[in-house]
């Protein structure tokens, strides 16, 4: 296999009249073909070159997805730099590709929300298995537009999750300066202020997990009659799955101690949290 790759390189270099020495003189970011770059640069160079090309392309510009949120009067961080910093921080973090892809699609507003599926005439086939859902782009629980922002941060599951985490004693102890709300849940603002790298990383994972779970919950056949206790059970299961996944990728307890502590606290406080919880939804 290596011989085939080397022969391919020689053929391309010969056709383009490029030598390894001349390749070293090509400045990063100026090549227009990623295939050529992949042949010219050593391992890791292609990534840096591509990043520089992207950085230069979007220099001093505001992302379109931020502008469309302003246009649609959606909740968004006041400073567009916070928006872009959150994307950079999450995508550079040690998270699996599925999680990174979900976050990026959420930030770019391209997740297949109920509203988007409705506009694309793709909602009908999915609703054939969910008899209690009306074929509209509204949330049947909250009676508002069911877009990606609503599903990940404002609907009943993320609303309950915010309430539950904010009321845990261990959350108040370890993160006294962080009070969750739909805005920092959706965009991970304020999380960068956490000094402990492990605590910051795991908090990001918890919030991402809540958003992924909340985004798809409208497809549940019993979504129309979810109770606080059932929502709490769904939260426990999602964090349990996250804990097992994290343990599977790292044996060091430092990589999952915070997730484990949050899960244990939620289990212990289940009765108190569900008994006094009343959903108060106000779509901003």
C-alpha positions as CSV (number, residue, x, y, z in Angstrom):
1,X,0.0,0.0,0.0
2,X,2.8,2.4,0.9
3,X,4.5,1.6,-2.4
4,X,1.3,2.5,-4.3
5,X,1.1,5.8,-2.5
6,X,4.8,6.6,-3.1
7,X,4.3,5.8,-6.8
8,X,1.3,8.0,-7.0
9,X,3.2,10.9,-5.4
10,X,6.1,10.5,-7.9
11,X,3.6,10.5,-10.8
12,X,1.9,13.7,-9.6
13,X,5.2,15.4,-8.8
14,X,6.5,14.4,-12.2
15,X,3.4,15.7,-14.0
16,X,3.5,19.0,-12.1
17,X,7.3,19.3,-12.3
18,X,7.5,19.6,-8.6
19,X,10.4,18.4,-6.4
20,X,10.4,17.9,-2.7
21,X,12.8,20.8,-2.3
22,X,10.6,23.1,-4.3
23,X,7.6,22.0,-2.3
24,X,9.2,23.4,0.8
25,X,9.2,26.9,-0.7
26,X,5.5,27.0,-1.2
27,X,3.9,29.2,1.4
28,X,1.1,27.7,3.5
29,X,-2.4,28.8,2.6
30,X,-1.7,29.7,-1.0
31,X,-2.3,26.3,-2.6
32,X,-5.7,26.0,-4.2
33,X,-5.9,22.2,-4.3
34,X,-6.2,20.3,-1.1
35,X,-5.1,17.2,-2.9
36,X,-1.9,18.9,-4.0
37,X,-1.4,20.2,-0.5
38,X,-1.8,16.7,0.9
39,X,1.0,15.5,-1.3
40,X,3.3,18.5,-0.6
41,X,3.0,18.9,3.1
42,X,4.1,16.5,5.8
43,X,1.6,15.0,8.3
44,X,-0.1,17.9,10.2
45,X,0.8,20.5,7.7
46,X,-2.4,20.1,5.6
47,X,-4.4,20.8,8.7
48,X,-2.5,24.0,9.5
49,X,-2.6,25.2,6.0
50,X,-6.4,24.7,5.7
51,X,-6.9,26.5,9.0
52,X,-4.9,29.5,7.8
53,X,-6.9,29.5,4.6
54,X,-10.2,29.5,6.5
55,X,-9.0,32.1,9.0
56,X,-8.0,34.4,6.2
57,X,-11.3,33.9,4.4
58,X,-13.4,34.8,7.5
59,X,-11.1,37.5,8.9
60,X,-13.0,40.5,10.3
61,X,-16.4,39.1,9.2
62,X,-19.4,38.1,11.3
63,X,-20.7,34.6,10.7
64,X,-23.8,34.4,8.6
65,X,-25.6,32.2,11.2
66,X,-25.1,35.0,13.8
67,X,-26.5,37.6,11.4
68,X,-29.6,35.5,10.6
69,X,-30.3,35.1,14.3
70,X,-30.2,38.8,14.7
71,X,-32.5,39.1,11.7
72,X,-34.9,36.6,13.2
73,X,-34.8,38.3,16.6
74,X,-33.5,35.2,18.2
75,X,-31.5,35.1,21.4
76,X,-27.8,35.4,20.7
77,X,-24.7,36.6,22.6
78,X,-24.3,40.4,22.3
79,X,-20.7,40.1,21.1
80,X,-20.3,38.1,17.9
81,X,-16.7,37.3,19.1
82,X,-18.2,35.2,21.9
83,X,-20.2,33.3,19.4
84,X,-17.2,32.5,17.3
85,X,-14.9,31.8,20.3
86,X,-17.4,29.2,21.5
87,X,-17.3,27.4,18.1
88,X,-13.5,27.4,18.1
89,X,-13.2,26.2,21.7
90,X,-15.7,23.3,21.3
91,X,-14.3,22.1,18.0
92,X,-10.7,22.2,19.2
93,X,-11.6,20.3,22.4
94,X,-11.3,16.6,23.1
95,X,-14.8,15.5,22.0
96,X,-15.9,12.9,19.6
97,X,-16.8,13.8,16.0
98,X,-20.5,13.2,16.4
99,X,-20.7,15.7,19.3
100,X,-18.6,18.3,17.4
101,X,-20.7,17.9,14.3
102,X,-23.9,18.3,16.3
103,X,-22.6,21.5,17.9
104,X,-21.3,22.9,14.6
105,X,-24.6,22.2,12.8
106,X,-26.5,23.8,15.8
107,X,-24.4,26.9,15.6
108,X,-24.7,27.1,11.8
109,X,-28.5,26.6,12.1
110,X,-28.6,23.6,9.8
111,X,-29.9,20.9,12.2
112,X,-33.0,19.1,10.9
113,X,-35.4,20.6,13.4
114,X,-39.2,20.0,13.3
115,X,-39.6,23.4,11.7
116,X,-37.0,22.7,9.0
117,X,-38.5,19.3,8.2
118,X,-41.9,20.9,7.9
119,X,-40.6,23.5,5.4
120,X,-39.0,20.7,3.4
121,X,-42.2,18.6,3.4
122,X,-40.4,15.8,5.2
123,X,-42.4,16.0,8.4
124,X,-45.4,13.8,7.2
125,X,-43.5,10.5,6.8
126,X,-41.9,10.8,10.2
127,X,-45.3,11.6,11.9
128,X,-46.8,8.4,10.5
129,X,-45.1,6.7,13.5
130,X,-46.0,9.4,16.0
131,X,-49.8,9.5,16.1
132,X,-50.1,12.3,18.7
133,X,-48.1,14.9,16.7
134,X,-49.9,17.4,14.5
135,X,-48.2,17.9,11.2
136,X,-47.2,21.5,11.9
137,X,-43.9,23.3,12.7
138,X,-45.1,24.1,16.2
139,X,-44.0,22.5,19.5
140,X,-47.1,20.7,20.9
141,X,-45.8,21.2,24.4
142,X,-45.0,24.9,24.2
143,X,-47.1,26.1,21.3
144,X,-44.3,28.0,19.7
145,X,-42.1,27.5,16.6
146,X,-40.2,24.3,17.0
147,X,-36.8,25.4,15.5
148,X,-33.4,24.1,16.5
149,X,-32.9,26.9,19.1
150,X,-36.2,26.0,20.8
151,X,-35.5,22.3,20.8
152,X,-32.0,22.5,22.3
153,X,-32.4,25.3,24.8
154,X,-36.0,26.4,25.5
155,X,-38.3,23.4,25.3
156,X,-39.4,21.4,28.4
157,X,-36.4,19.1,28.6
158,X,-33.6,21.7,28.5
159,X,-35.8,24.0,30.7
160,X,-36.1,21.3,33.3
161,X,-32.4,20.4,33.0
162,X,-31.4,24.0,33.7
163,X,-33.6,24.1,36.7
164,X,-32.3,20.7,38.1
165,X,-28.6,21.6,37.6
166,X,-28.9,25.1,39.1
167,X,-30.6,23.6,42.2
168,X,-27.9,21.0,42.9
169,X,-25.7,21.8,46.0
170,X,-22.6,20.4,44.2
171,X,-23.2,22.7,41.2
172,X,-23.5,25.7,43.4
173,X,-20.3,24.6,45.3
174,X,-18.1,23.9,42.3
175,X,-19.5,26.6,39.9
176,X,-20.7,29.4,42.1
177,X,-20.4,32.0,39.4
178,X,-22.3,30.0,36.7
179,X,-26.1,30.1,36.8
180,X,-27.4,28.2,33.8
181,X,-30.0,29.8,31.5
182,X,-31.1,29.0,27.9
183,X,-28.5,31.5,26.4
184,X,-25.4,29.9,27.9
185,X,-26.8,26.4,27.4
186,X,-27.3,27.1,23.7
187,X,-24.0,28.9,23.1
188,X,-21.7,27.8,26.0
189,X,-21.0,31.4,26.9
190,X,-19.6,31.9,30.4
191,X,-18.2,28.3,30.4
192,X,-14.8,29.7,29.3
193,X,-14.5,31.4,32.6
194,X,-14.1,28.1,34.4
195,X,-10.4,27.8,35.4
196,X,-10.2,24.0,35.9
197,X,-9.7,22.5,32.5
198,X,-11.2,19.1,33.4
199,X,-14.2,20.8,35.0
200,X,-14.7,23.0,32.0
201,X,-14.4,20.1,29.5
202,X,-17.0,18.0,31.4
203,X,-19.4,20.8,31.9
204,X,-19.3,21.3,28.1
205,X,-20.0,17.6,27.6
206,X,-23.0,17.7,30.0
207,X,-24.5,20.7,28.2
208,X,-23.9,19.2,24.8
209,X,-25.5,16.0,25.9
210,X,-28.6,17.8,27.2
211,X,-29.0,19.6,23.9
212,X,-28.6,16.5,21.9
213,X,-31.2,14.7,24.0
214,X,-33.6,17.7,23.9
215,X,-33.3,18.2,20.2
216,X,-34.7,14.7,19.4
217,X,-37.2,14.4,22.2
218,X,-40.2,15.8,20.2
219,X,-40.1,12.5,18.3
220,X,-41.0,10.5,21.4
221,X,-44.5,9.1,21.0
222,X,-45.2,10.2,24.7
223,X,-43.7,13.7,24.2
224,X,-47.2,15.3,24.4
225,X,-47.7,14.2,28.0
226,X,-44.2,14.2,29.5
227,X,-44.2,14.7,33.3
228,X,-41.4,16.2,35.4
229,X,-40.6,12.8,36.8
230,X,-40.3,11.2,33.3
231,X,-38.2,14.2,32.1
232,X,-35.9,13.6,35.2
233,X,-35.5,9.9,34.2
234,X,-34.6,10.9,30.7
235,X,-32.0,13.3,32.1
236,X,-30.5,10.5,34.3
237,X,-30.4,8.1,31.4
238,X,-28.7,10.5,29.1
239,X,-26.0,11.4,31.7
240,X,-25.5,7.7,32.5
241,X,-24.8,7.0,28.8
242,X,-22.4,10.0,28.7
243,X,-20.6,8.7,31.8
244,X,-20.2,5.2,30.3
245,X,-19.0,6.6,27.1
246,X,-16.4,8.8,28.8
247,X,-15.2,5.9,31.0
248,X,-14.8,3.9,27.9
249,X,-12.5,6.4,26.3
250,X,-10.4,7.2,29.4
251,X,-9.7,5.2,32.6
252,X,-8.6,8.3,34.5
253,X,-11.2,9.3,37.0
254,X,-10.3,13.0,36.5
255,X,-11.9,12.7,33.0
256,X,-15.3,11.8,34.4
257,X,-15.5,12.7,38.1
258,X,-17.7,15.8,37.5
259,X,-20.2,13.9,35.3
260,X,-20.3,11.1,37.9
261,X,-20.9,13.6,40.7
262,X,-23.7,15.4,38.9
263,X,-25.4,12.0,38.1
264,X,-25.2,10.9,41.7
265,X,-26.6,14.2,42.9
266,X,-29.5,14.1,40.5
267,X,-30.4,10.6,41.6
268,X,-30.4,11.6,45.3
269,X,-32.4,14.8,44.7
270,X,-35.0,13.3,42.3
271,X,-37.9,13.5,44.7
272,X,-37.2,17.0,45.8
273,X,-36.6,18.3,42.3
274,X,-39.6,16.7,40.6
275,X,-42.0,17.5,43.5
276,X,-41.4,21.2,43.5
277,X,-40.8,21.7,39.8
278,X,-43.4,23.5,37.8
279,X,-42.7,24.2,34.1
280,X,-42.8,28.0,33.5
281,X,-42.1,28.5,29.8
282,X,-41.7,31.9,28.2
283,X,-40.3,31.8,24.7
284,X,-38.0,34.8,24.1
